[in-house]
Amino acid sequence: MGAGVVKNGGGAKRRGRDRRRRGNARAMSEINVTPFVDVMLVLLIIFMVSAPLLTVGVPIELPETAAEALPVDQEEPLTVTITDEGTLMIQTTEIARDQLIGRLRAIAAERVSDKIFLRADGRIPYARVAEVMGALNAGGFRNIGLVTDTGGPSLDDAGG
């Protein structure tokens, strides 16, 4: 990426002046961008591979729906997960059922957004999901998003 040297193609007319300068080279003012492009492509590939690994979550089997994804805010989304055994987790930290509302109130006091995502395994009864949604509301989070996988059936397909 540095400057190179270009030989001056001088002739016999400049011979006297060239002797004073001790050579007939001048600085090249063009920048070679090939190494820069190579480095940027490598970084792009690294970020493309590592970005899906940065999602926070506990491995569960989400139900599939035809709903579209919600827009994401600047703040990292808060996620509560209900595993197939019924275990509650905030982000990746397991929490006791009786401590959920108190912990959510403490988190809500520190956050700007009242948005929270609820991930529940598809095998969990709906009554349990509704119970946790009530706890989220009591904990100060009014904007609750249910996380599902895309590609599931829609009501339009069932009508025929």
C-alpha positions in Angstrom: 0.0 0.0 0.0 3.0 2.3 -0.1 4.3 4.4 -2.9 6.6 2.9 -5.4 9.3 4.3 -7.7 8.9 4.9 -11.4 11.9 5.2 -13.7 12.0 8.4 -15.7 12.4 7.7 -19.4 14.6 10.7 -20.0 16.7 11.1 -23.1 20.0 12.8 -24.1 18.6 16.3 -23.6 18.2 16.0 -19.8 21.5 14.3 -19.3 23.1 17.2 -17.5 20.2 17.7 -15.1 19.9 14.0 -14.4 23.5 13.9 -13.2 22.8 16.4 -10.6 19.8 14.5 -9.3 21.8 11.2 -9.1 19.3 9.0 -10.9 16.3 9.3 -13.0 13.6 8.0 -10.6 10.5 9.9 -9.3 7.9 8.9 -6.7 4.8 7.0 -7.9 1.6 8.6 -6.6 -0.7 5.6 -7.1 -1.9 3.4 -4.3 -2.1 -0.3 -4.7 -5.5 -1.3 -3.2 -5.3 -5.0 -3.8 -4.0 -5.9 -0.3 -6.7 -3.7 1.2 -9.5 -5.5 -0.8 -8.0 -8.9 0.2 -8.1 -8.1 3.9 -11.6 -6.7 3.7 -12.9 -9.9 2.0 -11.3 -12.0 4.7 -12.9 -9.9 7.4 -16.3 -10.1 5.6 -16.1 -13.9 5.5 -15.1 -14.1 9.2 -18.1 -11.9 10.2 -20.5 -13.8 8.0 -19.5 -17.1 9.6 -19.4 -15.8 13.2 -22.6 -13.7 13.2 -25.1 -16.6 13.5 -23.1 -18.0 16.4 -23.6 -14.8 18.4 -27.3 -15.3 18.9 -28.2 -15.7 22.6 -30.4 -18.6 23.4 -31.0 -22.0 24.9 -31.5 -24.8 22.4 -35.3 -25.5 22.2 -37.7 -26.7 19.5 -39.7 -23.6 18.6 -43.1 -23.9 17.0 -43.4 -22.9 13.3 -45.7 -20.1 12.2 -46.2 -17.9 9.1 -45.5 -14.7 11.1 -42.8 -12.3 9.9 -39.8 -11.3 12.0 -40.1 -8.2 14.3 -37.8 -5.3 13.8 -34.8 -5.3 16.1 -33.9 -2.2 18.3 -30.4 -0.8 19.0 -30.5 -2.3 22.5 -29.7 -6.0 22.8 -33.1 -7.8 23.1 -33.9 -9.4 26.4 -35.0 -13.0 26.0 -36.9 -15.3 28.5 -36.9 -19.0 27.5 -39.1 -21.9 28.7 -37.3 -25.2 28.0 -39.1 -28.5 27.3 -38.6 -29.5 31.0 -40.3 -26.2 32.1 -37.1 -24.5 33.2 -37.1 -20.7 33.1 -34.1 -18.8 31.7 -33.3 -15.1 31.3 -30.9 -14.9 28.4 -28.8 -18.0 29.3 -29.1 -17.9 33.1 -31.5 -20.3 34.8 -33.8 -18.7 37.3 -36.3 -20.0 39.8 -39.9 -19.6 39.1 -40.6 -17.5 42.3 -37.7 -15.1 41.5 -38.8 -14.3 37.9 -40.9 -11.2 38.6 -38.4 -9.6 41.0 -35.5 -10.2 38.6 -37.5 -8.7 35.7 -38.4 -5.6 37.7 -34.7 -5.0 38.4 -33.8 -5.5 34.7 -36.7 -3.3 33.6 -35.4 -0.4 35.8 -32.1 -0.5 34.0 -33.4 -0.8 30.4 -34.7 1.8 28.0 -37.0 -0.5 26.1 -39.9 -2.5 27.5 -39.6 -5.0 24.7 -38.9 -8.7 25.7 -38.9 -11.9 23.7 -40.5 -15.1 25.0 -39.1 -18.3 23.6 -41.1 -21.4 24.6 -40.6 -25.0 23.5 -43.4 -26.2 21.3 -44.2 -29.1 23.7 -45.0 -26.7 26.6 -48.7 -26.3 27.4 -50.2 -23.0 26.5 -51.3 -22.4 30.1 -47.6 -22.4 31.2 -46.7 -19.9 28.4 -49.6 -17.7 29.4 -48.5 -17.8 33.0 -45.0 -16.7 32.1 -46.5 -13.9 29.9 -48.4 -12.6 32.9 -45.2 -12.7 35.0 -43.4 -10.7 32.2 -46.2 -8.1 32.3 -46.0 -7.9 36.1 -42.3 -7.5 35.8 -42.6 -4.3 33.8 -42.4 -5.5 30.2 -45.5 -4.6 28.2 -44.1 -5.3 24.7 -43.8 -9.1 24.6 -42.8 -10.8 21.3 -43.3 -14.6 21.0 -40.4 -16.2 19.1 -41.2 -18.9 16.6 -39.6 -20.5 13.6 -40.8 -19.3 10.1 -42.2 -21.6 7.5 -45.2 -23.0 9.5 -48.8 -23.3 8.4 -50.9 -20.2 7.9 -54.6 -19.8 8.2 -54.9 -18.8 4.6 -53.7 -22.3 3.5 -56.3 -24.1 5.7 -59.3 -22.5 4.0 -59.0 -24.2 0.6 
